[in-house]
Amino acid sequence: MLLMNLWIFTLSIILLWWLFIVAKIHAFKFKNFSDHIKKVTSVLLFFLIILTILWYWIIIFSSSTSTSIQNYSWSDVNQINY
């Protein structure tokens, strides 16, 4: 389960970072249209770095805790105390 979560997250992060790189290229191309493009892309870069590290940390450490399922028999079900 951990490997599946890591692969899905990694593929989505690759797509997200690719879109960020395209946006950064367009920001350099159209930097004369607005004074705020450099600030916005810098904030977006910081935000993406923090989210990427945070979600990798959450995926790795949340999957290390496992839950156990108890098996019950029919005799356990019949012994209900009200």
C-alpha positions, 0 to 999 in steps of 0.5 A: 500500500505504501508503494502504491501511495508513493507512486500515485503521489509521485506521478501527480507531483511530477505533473504539478511541478511540470505545470509549475515549470511551464508557468515559470517559463511563461512568467519570464516570457511575459514579465513586462506585462505585470510587476507581480509575476515574479512575486507570485511564482516565488510564493508558488515555488515555496508553497509547492516545496513545502507541500511536496515535503509535507505530503511525502512525510505524511504518506511515509509515516502514516502508512507505518502505523498498521491496524489489526483486524480481529477475527470473531467467531459465531460463538462470540456474536451470540454472547451479547450482554445487554 
